[in-house]
Each structure stands twice: as C-alpha cells, then as structure tokens.
C-alpha cells in the first residue's frame, strides 16, 4: 500500500450521544476512507440506541425498568460495556459507579448480576438505576476504532467533543496524534491509546462522589489509558478521588492521571 501523505488527511463529523464525534483519518484513498468512517458512524448510532437511558426501548432503558430479580437479554456491546464499567467500579473501590443514581441502599457491588452466556443482566435490588454517561462515549470510540481496523484504516484519531480522544496509528512522519494533557496543557502524542478529561468548570457541579454523595474534590481531571472506555471512566473517577488514591491507582494499573483543583476551594489532599 502506498504510504499516505499529510495532504490526504480528512476530518468527518457526526452528531450522537448529545455531542459531536469527529474522526480524522489519513488514507491514500479518500473515498474509501469516507466509507469506512461512515461504517464507524453507523456503529455509533447503533450504540446510542442500545446504551442511552433516554431512548425508549434501549437496553439500558429496559434494565432500569426491571423489578428486583428480573432479567433482561441485551446486545453484546451493551453487555461488554456493563462488564467494563463494573470492573472499573471494583478497581476504583466505587469512585466510578454506573449505579450512582440508584435509590437502593444496597451494596453497589450487589446491584446487578451479569451472565455472559446469553448476555443476560439481572437487577438484584430495588431502586437500581444505571447511567453509562461516564463511560459510554469512550466505549463508543473503542467500538468505532474496531470498525476502522476492520476496514484496514490504520491512521486515525477519534474524538467525542473535545473531552475524549482515541488514537490509532500516527500520521506519517509523526510520533502520534497531538492533544493537550494536564492543568497547564502539555502536548502528548497519542498512538493506540486514549486520553479523556472530565470537569465541573463548564456545566457546574454535576458530578458527585458515588461513595459519599458529596461534590467533587477537584475542578478537572484527566486520564490516559489504553482504551477509550477506561480513560473516559477514570477521568470521572479521578475527579472524586483524593490525590493519594489517584496516585496509588495509577501506579498499580499503569495509567496516567492529572487533576486541577478549584482555586477558591480548600480540600484535603488525602
């Protein structure tokens, strides 16, 4: 295959999940690349119909309407997203929790039961509600990247607004796709990895610590990880973790994180 040049880079946009998704792609055949990105956007639309709690009949909509003990069969992507979300919930000791809005007083680790055979989800307690907003966009980027890989699109960057980025291979003659990381943004080159940011500076205090239901400790948080879903979820978790919790997590799980504290607010650094 002919090595693509920088002039063959193109950028395509698509509205989904209440935000703008962008794909920057480099390929010698611009028409072929557009078809590939179109297939990725079609996957995104399908995921929105499965993962959104606001879409009537979606997998999440049906799960939220189960009675305790009842089971729903969901799509494979939804099941994988739930598996990853619950894994991150365990790893972060509840700092990330897709059941944070539940009225149930039950242990968050005992609110949902997953059965891989048949992609079955069981609601285990009264009042359990799930919201994939903290992981869904990153998970969607992972799924879109898989579509591009199937189309042999090697060099691309996928973004959900300006908050979550997932890079495939670097553009020609570059180390990676450049994005800013940290409170005083430093350029980092992403290659086959993801970077996500979460914060309360724009929308106000809309994120609470699932463990204490107290407001976030920090103004903004960043996470750099191998997958979009993980980076997306961790950027939310880091907002409510103490400094020491975040540092321990990053050392143990080999990811990078950064936070920015609110300038007018005192907090316990942990």
C-alpha positions as CSV (number, residue, x, y, z in Angstrom):
1,X,0.0,0.0,0.0
2,X,1.3,3.5,-0.8
3,X,2.3,5.5,2.2
4,X,-0.4,8.2,2.7
5,X,0.8,11.8,2.7
6,X,-0.3,14.5,5.1
7,X,-2.4,16.2,2.4
8,X,-4.7,13.1,2.3
9,X,-5.9,13.7,5.9
10,X,-9.6,14.4,6.1
11,X,-11.9,15.2,9.0
12,X,-15.5,14.0,9.3
13,X,-18.2,14.9,11.9
14,X,-21.3,13.2,13.3
15,X,-23.8,14.1,16.0
16,X,-24.6,11.4,18.5
17,X,-24.9,11.0,22.3
18,X,-25.7,14.7,22.7
19,X,-22.2,15.7,21.4
20,X,-20.2,15.9,18.2
21,X,-18.0,13.0,17.3
22,X,-15.0,13.7,15.0
23,X,-12.8,11.3,13.0
24,X,-9.6,12.5,11.5
25,X,-8.3,9.9,9.1
26,X,-5.2,9.5,6.8
27,X,-5.5,7.2,3.9
28,X,-4.4,7.2,0.2
29,X,-8.0,6.6,-1.0
30,X,-10.2,9.4,0.4
31,X,-13.4,7.9,-0.9
32,X,-12.7,4.5,0.7
33,X,-11.8,6.3,3.9
34,X,-15.1,8.1,4.0
35,X,-17.0,4.8,3.5
36,X,-15.0,3.3,6.4
37,X,-15.7,6.3,8.7
38,X,-19.4,6.1,7.6
39,X,-19.5,2.5,8.8
40,X,-17.9,3.6,12.1
41,X,-20.6,6.3,12.5
42,X,-23.3,3.8,11.8
43,X,-21.9,1.7,14.6
44,X,-22.1,4.8,16.8
45,X,-25.7,5.3,16.0
46,X,-26.5,1.7,16.9
47,X,-24.7,2.0,20.2
48,X,-26.6,5.1,21.1
49,X,-29.9,3.2,20.6
50,X,-28.6,0.5,22.9
51,X,-26.8,2.4,25.6
52,X,-28.8,5.6,26.1
53,X,-31.1,5.6,29.1
54,X,-33.2,8.3,27.3
55,X,-34.0,6.1,24.3
56,X,-37.2,4.2,24.9
57,X,-36.7,0.5,24.4
58,X,-32.9,0.7,24.6
59,X,-31.0,-1.9,26.6
60,X,-30.4,0.5,29.4
61,X,-34.0,1.8,29.4
62,X,-35.2,-1.8,29.8
63,X,-32.7,-2.7,32.5
64,X,-33.8,0.4,34.5
65,X,-37.4,-0.8,34.4
66,X,-36.8,-4.3,35.7
67,X,-38.1,-5.4,39.0
68,X,-35.7,-7.0,41.5
69,X,-34.9,-10.5,40.4
70,X,-35.9,-9.9,36.8
71,X,-33.5,-10.4,33.9
72,X,-33.1,-8.7,30.5
73,X,-31.2,-10.0,27.5
74,X,-29.1,-7.2,26.0
75,X,-26.9,-6.8,23.0
76,X,-23.3,-7.9,23.1
77,X,-21.9,-4.4,23.0
78,X,-24.1,-3.4,25.9
79,X,-23.0,-6.4,27.9
80,X,-19.4,-5.6,27.2
81,X,-19.8,-2.0,28.3
82,X,-21.5,-3.1,31.5
83,X,-18.7,-5.7,32.2
84,X,-16.1,-3.0,31.7
85,X,-18.0,-0.5,33.9
86,X,-18.4,-3.0,36.8
87,X,-14.8,-4.0,36.5
88,X,-13.7,-0.3,36.8
89,X,-16.1,0.1,39.7
90,X,-14.3,-2.7,41.6
91,X,-10.9,-1.4,40.7
92,X,-11.6,2.2,41.8
93,X,-13.4,1.0,45.0
94,X,-16.6,2.7,43.9
95,X,-15.2,6.0,42.8
96,X,-16.6,5.1,39.4
97,X,-20.1,3.7,39.7
98,X,-22.8,3.5,36.9
99,X,-25.4,2.9,39.6
100,X,-24.7,6.1,41.4
101,X,-28.3,7.4,40.8
102,X,-29.9,4.4,42.5
103,X,-32.3,4.9,45.3
104,X,-31.3,1.5,46.7
105,X,-29.3,1.4,49.9
106,X,-27.8,-1.9,48.8
107,X,-24.1,-2.5,48.3
108,X,-23.3,-1.1,44.9
109,X,-21.3,-4.3,44.1
110,X,-24.5,-6.3,44.5
111,X,-26.9,-4.3,42.4
112,X,-26.5,-6.0,39.1
113,X,-25.8,-9.6,38.1
114,X,-24.2,-10.4,34.7
115,X,-24.4,-13.8,33.0
116,X,-22.1,-13.9,29.9
117,X,-24.0,-16.9,28.4
118,X,-26.9,-15.2,26.6
119,X,-25.8,-11.7,27.6
120,X,-28.2,-11.5,30.5
121,X,-28.4,-8.7,33.1
122,X,-30.3,-9.2,36.3
123,X,-31.4,-6.5,38.7
124,X,-30.6,-7.6,42.2
125,X,-32.2,-4.9,44.4
126,X,-35.0,-2.4,44.4
127,X,-34.4,1.1,43.1
128,X,-31.3,0.3,41.0
129,X,-30.8,2.6,38.1
130,X,-27.8,2.7,35.7
131,X,-26.3,5.5,33.7
132,X,-23.5,4.9,31.2
133,X,-22.8,8.6,30.7
134,X,-19.4,8.3,32.3
135,X,-18.1,5.6,30.1
136,X,-20.4,5.4,27.0
137,X,-18.6,7.9,24.8
138,X,-15.2,6.3,25.4
139,X,-16.7,2.8,24.8
140,X,-18.3,4.1,21.6
141,X,-14.8,5.3,20.4
142,X,-13.4,1.9,21.1
143,X,-16.1,0.2,19.0
144,X,-15.7,2.7,16.2
145,X,-11.9,2.1,16.2
146,X,-12.6,-1.6,15.8
147,X,-14.7,-0.9,12.8
148,X,-11.9,1.2,11.3
149,X,-9.4,-1.6,12.0
150,X,-11.7,-4.0,10.1
151,X,-11.6,-1.6,7.2
152,X,-7.8,-1.5,7.4
153,X,-7.8,2.1,8.3
154,X,-4.6,2.4,10.3
155,X,-4.0,6.1,10.9
156,X,-6.9,8.0,12.6
157,X,-7.9,9.9,15.7
158,X,-11.4,9.6,17.0
159,X,-12.9,12.2,19.4
160,X,-16.1,12.7,21.4
161,X,-16.3,16.5,21.5
162,X,-13.0,17.8,23.0
163,X,-13.1,15.7,26.1
164,X,-12.3,12.1,24.9
165,X,-9.8,11.1,22.2
166,X,-8.7,7.7,20.9
167,X,-5.8,7.4,18.6
168,X,-4.9,4.6,16.1
169,X,-1.5,4.7,14.4
170,X,0.2,8.0,14.0
171,X,0.0,10.2,10.9
172,X,3.0,9.8,8.5
173,X,6.3,11.2,9.9
174,X,4.8,11.9,13.3
175,X,5.1,10.2,16.6
176,X,1.4,10.4,17.3
177,X,-1.8,12.5,17.3
178,X,-1.1,15.5,19.4
179,X,-3.5,16.5,22.2
180,X,-3.1,18.6,25.4
181,X,-2.8,16.9,28.8
182,X,-3.0,18.3,32.3
183,X,-3.9,21.6,34.1
184,X,-1.3,23.6,32.1
185,X,-1.9,21.6,28.9
186,X,1.3,19.8,27.7
187,X,1.2,18.3,24.3
188,X,1.3,14.5,24.3
189,X,1.5,12.2,21.2
190,X,-1.2,9.5,21.3
191,X,-0.7,6.3,19.5
192,X,-3.0,3.3,20.0
193,X,-4.2,4.9,23.3
194,X,-6.8,7.2,24.7
195,X,-7.0,10.5,26.7
196,X,-10.1,11.8,28.4
197,X,-11.0,14.8,30.6
198,X,-13.8,15.5,32.9
199,X,-14.7,18.5,35.0
200,X,-17.2,20.8,36.5
201,X,-15.9,24.2,35.3
202,X,-18.3,24.4,32.3
203,X,-21.6,22.7,33.4
204,X,-21.2,23.4,37.1
205,X,-21.3,20.9,39.9
206,X,-23.0,18.0,38.2
207,X,-20.7,15.2,39.4
208,X,-20.8,13.7,43.0
209,X,-18.7,11.1,44.7
210,X,-20.8,7.9,44.5
211,X,-19.3,6.7,47.8
212,X,-20.3,9.8,49.8
213,X,-22.7,11.7,47.6
214,X,-20.6,14.8,48.2
215,X,-19.5,17.2,45.5
216,X,-16.3,16.5,43.5
217,X,-13.0,17.2,45.1
218,X,-11.5,18.8,42.1
219,X,-12.2,21.2,39.2
220,X,-10.9,19.0,36.4
221,X,-9.3,15.6,35.9
222,X,-7.5,13.8,33.0
223,X,-6.8,10.1,32.4
224,X,-4.6,8.5,29.8
225,X,-5.1,4.8,29.2
226,X,-5.0,2.1,26.6
227,X,-8.8,2.2,25.8
228,X,-11.3,5.0,25.4
229,X,-13.8,3.4,27.9
230,X,-11.2,3.2,30.6
231,X,-9.8,6.7,30.0
232,X,-13.4,8.1,30.0
233,X,-14.4,6.4,33.2
234,X,-11.2,7.1,35.0
235,X,-11.3,10.8,34.3
236,X,-14.6,10.8,36.2
237,X,-13.3,8.7,39.0
238,X,-10.2,10.9,39.4
239,X,-12.5,13.9,40.0
240,X,-13.7,12.4,43.3
241,X,-10.5,10.5,44.4
242,X,-8.0,12.0,46.8
243,X,-4.6,12.7,45.5
244,X,-3.2,9.6,47.2
245,X,-6.0,7.4,45.9
246,X,-5.3,8.6,42.3
247,X,-1.6,8.1,42.6
248,X,-2.0,4.6,44.0
249,X,-4.4,3.7,41.3
250,X,-2.1,5.0,38.5
251,X,0.9,3.1,39.9
252,X,-1.0,-0.2,40.3
253,X,-2.8,-0.1,37.0
254,X,-0.1,1.6,34.8
255,X,-2.2,4.6,33.7
256,X,-1.6,8.3,33.8
257,X,-3.7,10.9,35.5
258,X,-3.7,14.5,36.5
259,X,-6.1,16.8,38.3
260,X,-6.7,20.6,38.7
261,X,-8.1,21.8,42.0
262,X,-10.6,24.6,42.2
263,X,-8.6,27.7,43.1
264,X,-11.1,29.0,45.7
265,X,-11.8,25.8,47.5
266,X,-9.8,24.1,50.2
267,X,-9.7,20.4,50.2
268,X,-8.0,17.5,52.0
269,X,-5.4,16.2,49.5
270,X,-5.6,12.8,51.1
